[in-house]
Amino acid sequence: MTRNTLTKWADGHADTYALGVLTEAIGLGLPVAALPFRNAAQAAHPAVDRAVEILRGCGVRVLYGDEGFRPHPPGTDGSRIPTYPWARVLDALEVRTTRE
Protein backbone atom coordinates (compact mmCIF):
# COMPACT_ATOMS: atom_id res chain seq x y z
CA MET A 1 0.00 0.00 0.00
CA THR A 2 1.32 3.41 -0.91
CA ARG A 3 1.54 6.38 1.43
CA ASN A 4 -1.14 8.12 -0.62
CA THR A 5 -3.59 5.24 -0.17
CA LEU A 6 -2.78 4.89 3.52
CA THR A 7 -3.35 8.56 4.35
CA LYS A 8 -6.46 8.87 2.18
CA TRP A 9 -7.95 5.73 3.75
CA ALA A 10 -7.28 7.06 7.26
CA ASP A 11 -8.98 10.34 6.32
CA GLY A 12 -12.06 8.48 5.06
CA HIS A 13 -11.66 9.21 1.34
CA ALA A 14 -13.51 6.91 -1.02
CA ASP A 15 -12.59 8.47 -4.36
CA THR A 16 -11.52 5.14 -5.88
CA TYR A 17 -13.24 1.77 -5.79
CA ALA A 18 -10.45 0.29 -3.64
CA LEU A 19 -10.68 3.08 -1.04
CA GLY A 20 -14.46 2.77 -1.02
CA VAL A 21 -14.19 -0.94 -0.21
CA LEU A 22 -11.61 -0.28 2.52
CA THR A 23 -13.59 2.50 4.18
CA GLU A 24 -16.75 0.40 4.07
CA ALA A 25 -14.93 -2.60 5.56
CA ILE A 26 -14.17 -0.54 8.65
CA GLY A 27 -17.83 0.45 8.98
CA LEU A 28 -18.92 -3.17 8.60
CA GLY A 29 -16.45 -4.33 11.24
CA LEU A 30 -14.71 -6.71 8.84
CA PRO A 31 -11.21 -7.94 9.67
CA VAL A 32 -8.73 -5.92 7.64
CA ALA A 33 -4.94 -6.02 7.55
CA ALA A 34 -2.65 -3.68 5.64
CA LEU A 35 1.02 -4.11 4.80
CA PRO A 36 2.44 -0.77 3.63
CA PHE A 37 5.29 -0.49 1.11
CA ARG A 38 7.30 2.72 1.19
CA ASN A 39 10.78 4.07 1.48
CA ALA A 40 12.21 5.75 4.57
CA ALA A 41 11.93 9.25 3.09
CA GLN A 42 8.21 8.79 2.44
CA ALA A 43 7.73 7.23 5.88
CA ALA A 44 9.32 10.24 7.56
CA HIS A 45 6.32 12.44 6.75
CA PRO A 46 4.19 12.98 9.90
CA ALA A 47 1.02 12.03 8.03
CA VAL A 48 2.17 8.40 7.92
CA ASP A 49 2.31 7.90 11.69
CA ARG A 50 -0.99 9.74 12.09
CA ALA A 51 -2.67 7.53 9.47
CA VAL A 52 -1.32 4.34 11.05
CA GLU A 53 -2.62 5.45 14.45
CA ILE A 54 -6.08 6.29 13.05
CA LEU A 55 -6.42 3.01 11.18
CA ARG A 56 -5.22 0.95 14.14
CA GLY A 57 -7.78 2.81 16.24
CA CYS A 58 -10.43 1.61 13.78
CA GLY A 59 -9.34 -2.00 14.25
CA VAL A 60 -7.22 -2.33 11.11
CA ARG A 61 -4.11 -4.47 11.59
CA VAL A 62 -1.52 -2.15 10.06
CA LEU A 63 1.61 -4.28 9.74
CA TYR A 64 4.14 -1.52 9.91
CA GLY A 65 7.21 -1.04 12.04
CA ASP A 66 8.14 -3.74 14.50
CA GLU A 67 5.24 -6.03 13.61
CA GLY A 68 5.48 -5.78 9.83
CA PHE A 69 7.08 -3.90 7.02
CA ARG A 70 10.07 -1.68 7.68
CA PRO A 71 10.73 1.19 5.27
CA HIS A 72 13.64 0.72 2.86
CA PRO A 73 16.18 3.26 1.62
CA PRO A 74 14.95 5.61 -1.15
CA GLY A 75 15.65 4.34 -4.65
CA THR A 76 15.54 0.65 -3.73
CA ASP A 77 11.82 -0.04 -4.27
CA GLY A 78 12.28 -2.31 -7.27
CA SER A 79 14.81 -4.52 -5.55
CA ARG A 80 12.50 -4.94 -2.53
CA ILE A 81 9.45 -6.26 -4.36
CA PRO A 82 10.63 -9.91 -4.54
CA THR A 83 11.11 -10.01 -0.76
CA TYR A 84 7.88 -8.20 0.14
CA PRO A 85 6.33 -10.31 2.95
CA TRP A 86 2.88 -10.98 1.44
CA ALA A 87 2.13 -13.88 3.79
CA ARG A 88 2.18 -11.59 6.84
CA VAL A 89 -1.22 -10.19 5.86
CA LEU A 90 -2.78 -13.64 5.77
CA ASP A 91 -1.09 -14.54 9.04
CA ALA A 92 -2.43 -11.34 10.61
CA LEU A 93 -5.95 -12.30 9.63
CA GLU A 94 -5.36 -15.89 10.65
CA VAL A 95 -6.55 -17.05 7.26
CA ARG A 96 -6.33 -20.78 6.81
CA THR A 97 -7.05 -22.77 3.71
CA THR A 98 -7.97 -26.42 3.57
CA ARG A 99 -8.16 -28.85 0.71
CA GLU A 100 -11.04 -31.24 0.60
BAFI-3210 file (N, C-alpha, C; in Angstrom, 3 decimals, decimal comma, padded with zeros to 6 digits):
// residues 100
n [1|2|3|4|5|6|7|8|9|10|11|12|13|14|15|16|17|18|19|20|21|22|23|24|25|26|27|28|29|30|31|32|33|34|35|36|37|38|39|40|41|42|43|44|45|46|47|48|49|50|51|52|53|54|55|56|57|58|59|60|61|62|63|64|65|66|67|68|69|70|71|72|73|74|75|76|77|78|79|80|81|82|83|84|85|86|87|88|89|90|91|92|93|94|95|96|97|98|99|100]
n.u [000,841|000,549|001,820|000,056|-002,424|-002,702|-002,881|-005,101|-007,093|-007,137|-008,153|-010,701|-011,405|-013,027|-012,556|-011,787|-012,505|-011,202|-010,503|-013,067|-014,080|-012,335|-012,876|-015,535|-015,312|-014,267|-016,460|-018,259|-017,135|-015,394|-012,645|-009,534|-006,359|-003,340|-000,429|001,926|004,035|006,803|009,391|012,031|012,212|009,660|008,205|008,951|007,361|005,042|002,336|002,132|002,564|000,380|-001,768|-001,443|-001,936|-004,632|-005,941|-005,294|-006,674|-009,213|-009,397|-007,987|-005,453|-002,506|000,362|003,149|006,298|007,655|006,045|005,702|006,164|009,182|010,382|012,341|015,539|015,470|015,025|015,359|013,146|012,317|014,078|013,191|010,710|010,596|011,057|009,017|006,878|004,317|002,785|002,462|000,172|-001,944|-001,344|-001,794|-004,511|-005,222|-005,863|-006,784|-006,394|-007,966|-007,815|-010,102]
n.v [-001,164|002,176|005,355|007,410|006,062|004,974|007,306|008,612|006,689|006,602|009,130|008,839|008,982|008,056|007,959|006,248|002,968|000,958|002,336|002,942|000,380|-000,318|001,689|001,123|-001,454|-001,017|000,246|-001,873|-003,565|-005,559|-007,890|-006,494|-006,190|-004,459|-003,992|-001,872|-000,359|001,361|003,868|005,031|007,825|008,646|007,574|009,184|011,401|013,183|012,557|009,860|008,362|009,371|008,447|005,662|005,366|006,228|004,296|001,918|002,470|002,120|-000,546|-001,801|-003,982|-002,785|-003,553|-002,543|-001,196|-002,510|-004,845|-005,569|-004,441|-002,775|000,400|000,970|002,037|005,072|004,825|002,103|000,592|-001,189|-003,367|-004,445|-005,595|-008,450|-009,572|-008,779|-009,197|-010,857|-012,927|-012,205|-010,659|-012,472|-014,134|-012,314|-012,031|-014,485|-016,373|-019,416|-022,108|-024,962|-028,149|-030,142]
n.w [000,000|-000,814|000,414|-000,186|-000,510|002,066|003,737|002,644|003,065|005,870|006,329|005,458|002,770|-000,255|-002,990|-004,959|-006,220|-004,703|-002,292|-001,438|-000,842|001,243|003,191|003,703|004,736|007,271|008,498|008,440|010,208|009,425|009,361|008,705|007,263|006,667|004,751|004,442|001,865|001,446|001,094|003,310|003,279|002,437|004,546|006,611|006,715|008,713|008,369|007,898|010,322|011,736|010,174|010,415|013,155|013,306|011,673|013,032|015,358|014,416|014,253|012,232|011,250|010,936|009,513|010,204|010,904|013,881|013,891|011,256|008,014|007,294|006,449|003,486|002,076|000,117|-003,423|-003,720|-004,202|-006,338|-006,060|-003,736|-004,028|-004,684|-002,155|-000,579|002,154|001,687|002,889|005,533|005,828|005,504|007,655|009,721|009,638|010,287|008,356|007,015|004,832|003,474|001,950|000,340]
ca.u [000,000|001,318|001,545|-001,139|-003,594|-002,783|-003,353|-006,463|-007,954|-007,277|-008,978|-012,057|-011,665|-013,512|-012,589|-011,524|-013,239|-010,448|-010,682|-014,457|-014,188|-011,609|-013,591|-016,749|-014,932|-014,171|-017,828|-018,916|-016,446|-014,705|-011,215|-008,728|-004,937|-002,649|001,017|002,440|005,289|007,302|010,781|012,210|011,933|008,206|007,727|009,319|006,323|004,192|001,016|002,169|002,306|-000,994|-002,670|-001,317|-002,623|-006,080|-006,422|-005,224|-007,780|-010,434|-009,335|-007,216|-004,108|-001,515|001,612|004,136|007,210|008,142|005,240|005,479|007,081|010,072|010,731|013,636|016,184|014,950|015,651|015,542|011,825|012,281|014,814|012,505|009,452|010,634|011,111|007,875|006,326|002,877|002,130|002,179|-001,216|-002,784|-001,085|-002,430|-005,945|-005,355|-006,549|-006,330|-007,052|-007,966|-008,159|-011,035]
ca.v [000,000|003,414|006,380|008,119|005,245|004,889|008,557|008,869|005,732|007,061|010,337|008,477|009,210|006,910|008,465|005,138|001,773|000,292|003,082|002,766|-000,944|-000,278|002,496|000,396|-002,603|-000,538|000,451|-003,170|-004,327|-006,706|-007,939|-005,921|-006,016|-003,684|-004,113|-000,768|-000,486|002,718|004,069|005,752|009,253|008,786|007,227|010,239|012,439|012,975|012,026|008,395|007,897|009,743|007,531|004,341|005,449|006,289|003,006|000,954|002,806|001,609|-002,002|-002,326|-004,467|-002,148|-004,281|-001,522|-001,039|-003,740|-006,034|-005,781|-003,898|-001,679|001,191|000,720|003,262|005,611|004,344|000,647|-000,038|-002,313|-004,523|-004,945|-006,260|-009,914|-010,005|-008,204|-010,307|-010,977|-013,883|-011,594|-010,185|-013,643|-014,537|-011,337|-012,297|-015,890|-017,050|-020,777|-022,769|-026,416|-028,851|-031,242]
ca.w [000,000|-000,908|001,430|-000,624|-000,169|003,523|004,349|002,183|003,753|007,262|006,323|005,058|001,343|-001,017|-004,361|-005,878|-005,790|-003,635|-001,044|-001,018|-000,213|002,518|004,180|004,065|005,562|008,653|008,976|008,597|011,239|008,836|009,669|007,636|007,552|005,637|004,797|003,629|001,114|001,192|001,484|004,572|003,088|002,443|005,876|007,561|006,752|009,900|008,028|007,922|011,691|012,087|009,471|011,053|014,450|013,051|011,180|014,137|016,245|013,785|014,254|011,107|011,590|010,058|009,737|009,905|012,035|014,503|013,607|009,828|007,020|007,676|005,268|002,861|001,616|-001,146|-004,653|-003,730|-004,273|-007,271|-005,547|-002,535|-004,363|-004,543|-000,755|000,138|002,950|001,440|003,789|006,840|005,860|005,774|009,037|010,614|009,627|010,648|007,258|006,814|003,712|003,569|000,710|000,604]
c.u [000,893|000,969|000,269|-002,398|-003,783|-003,386|-004,770|-007,456|-008,197|-008,164|-010,401|-012,399|-012,130|-013,609|-012,124|-012,316|-012,536|-010,616|-012,111|-014,670|-013,511|-012,343|-014,873|-016,433|-014,800|-015,565|-018,584|-018,267|-015,730|-013,238|-010,406|-007,289|-004,305|-001,152|001,607|003,754|005,745|008,750|010,852|011,926|010,428|007,652|008,014|008,270|005,379|002,805|000,983|001,862|000,883|-001,982|-002,634|-002,077|-004,141|-006,611|-006,354|-006,345|-009,125|-010,442|-008,577|-005,859|-003,134|-000,163|002,772|005,018|007,613|007,343|005,020|006,565|007,911|010,464|012,164|014,268|015,559|015,735|015,842|014,219|011,821|012,989|014,128|011,246|009,535|010,644|009,976|007,132|004,805|002,171|001,800|000,737|-002,148|-002,588|-001,790|-003,930|-006,265|-006,176|-005,943|-007,088|-006,960|-008,326|-009,042|-010,905]
c.v [001,236|004,370|007,122|007,342|005,171|006,150|008,898|007,947|006,192|008,295|010,078|008,741|007,919|007,300|007,452|003,944|001,092|001,013|002,976|001,443|-000,931|000,540|001,797|-000,796|-002,203|-000,384|-000,837|-004,027|-005,558|-006,722|-007,455|-005,808|-005,297|-003,806|-003,037|-001,098|000,921|002,814|004,965|007,247|009,505|008,548|008,312|011,338|012,163|012,412|010,505|007,872|008,211|008,773|006,140|004,331|005,455|004,926|001,937|001,204|002,327|000,085|-002,617|-002,791|-003,880|-002,749|-003,397|-001,319|-002,392|-004,984|-006,291|-005,208|-002,754|-000,926|000,917|002,039|003,758|005,068|002,844|-000,106|-001,304|-003,545|-005,145|-005,744|-007,785|-010,405|-009,415|-009,323|-010,459|-011,844|-013,278|-011,096|-011,347|-014,131|-013,608|-011,550|-013,726|-016,653|-018,436|-021,354|-024,270|-026,990|-030,013|-032,316]
c.w [000,000|000,228|001,082|-000,233|001,339|004,135|003,891|002,886|005,186|007,359|005,837|003,605|000,677|-002,485|-005,396|-005,367|-004,617|-002,302|-000,534|-000,306|001,158|003,580|004,628|004,964|007,029|009,244|009,204|009,682|010,715|009,251|008,471|008,126|006,377|005,844|003,877|002,936|000,778|001,605|002,724|004,442|003,087|003,847|006,907|007,659|007,923|009,594|008,095|009,322|012,134|011,455|010,087|012,374|014,270|012,632|012,262|015,137|015,724|013,716|013,100|011,631|010,583|010,411|009,306|011,121|012,576|014,126|012,113|008,965|007,591|006,413|004,793|002,409|000,304|-002,339|-004,723|-003,856|-005,120|-006,761|-004,335|-002,847|-004,218|-003,096|000,087|000,864|002,849|002,477|005,147|006,944|006,174|007,203|010,020|010,702|010,035|009,615|007,074|005,625|003,929|002,221|001,080|-000,433]
res [m|t|r|n|t|l|t|k|w|a|d|g|h|a|d|t|y|a|l|g|v|l|t|e|a|i|g|l|g|l|p|v|a|a|l|p|f|r|n|a|a|q|a|a|h|p|a|v|d|r|a|v|e|i|l|r|g|c|g|v|r|v|l|y|g|d|e|g|f|r|p|h|p|p|g|t|d|g|s|r|i|p|t|y|p|w|a|r|v|l|d|a|l|e|v|r|t|t|r|e]
***
